[in-house]
Amino acid sequence: MNGTERAHVKPGLEVDIVLKQDQRTGKLTRGIVKDLLTKSATHPHGIKVRLADGQVGRVKHIHGS
């Protein structure tokens, strides 16, 4: 599942995100969602989240769903 809809992204889920510095290459970083930073219901580039380790990026893929 992709991460463009806020309703699909919840704290505790394992996700792949693209960090700001990796947007050109599209390199994915895997982690556990701690906080949702995007307030709108959807975002075309993915919902922005903070991972448990503090990294911030946009969700590209949600695991386990």
Rosetta blueprint (number, residue, H / E / L):
1 M L
2 N L
3 G L
4 T L
5 E E
6 R H
7 A H
8 H H
9 V L
10 K L
11 P L
12 G L
13 L L
14 E E
15 V E
16 D E
17 I E
18 V E
19 L E
20 K H
21 Q H
22 D H
23 Q L
24 R L
25 T L
26 G L
27 K L
28 L E
29 T E
30 R E
31 G E
32 I E
33 V E
34 K E
35 D E
36 L E
37 L L
38 T L
39 K L
40 S L
41 A L
42 T E
43 H L
44 P L
45 H L
46 G L
47 I L
48 K E
49 V E
50 R E
51 L E
52 A L
53 D L
54 G L
55 Q L
56 V E
57 G E
58 R E
59 V E
60 K E
61 H E
62 I E
63 H L
64 G L
65 S L
